[in-house]
């Protein structure tokens, strides 16, 4: 995917992040975490992000710019569906500056991700949303997303992850 003018939103450009954007990406991550009340959980550093995004290429980032100023970002990666037998896209984070919400920028970012998914032969775009985030839930539903009500997210991390890894 190359940078492109998103129709319907004057001056809004979505482009792939470059190495020079690592400080900006970390800034967006921190602002998202602050919005979610989770800033204390951010352990990412510029070095870690650079390694993950541009050396190991474990994820990709889109930057949304309005009249040349960065106002949105989306971090995503491929996951795999054994039932479909193919990779799909997983949206880890989406953030639009509060001052610019409600103007179609978030929708443009997700539409761009949908286009990438289709171009790459994916059949799904998945993400999680915090249960209390009613504005986001309403936004996603308006775009045609559907909640996966029969699924529960599980996580093993920290000491439990280390114990389990050492149990073999």
Secondary structure by P-SEA (a helix, b strand, c coil): cccccccccccbbbbcccccaaaaaaaaaaaaaaaacccccccccaaaaaaaccccccbbbbbbbcccccccccccbbbbbccccbbbbbbccccccccccccaaaaaaaaaaaaaaaaaccccccccccccaaaaaaaaaaacccccccbbbbbbcaaaaaaaaacc
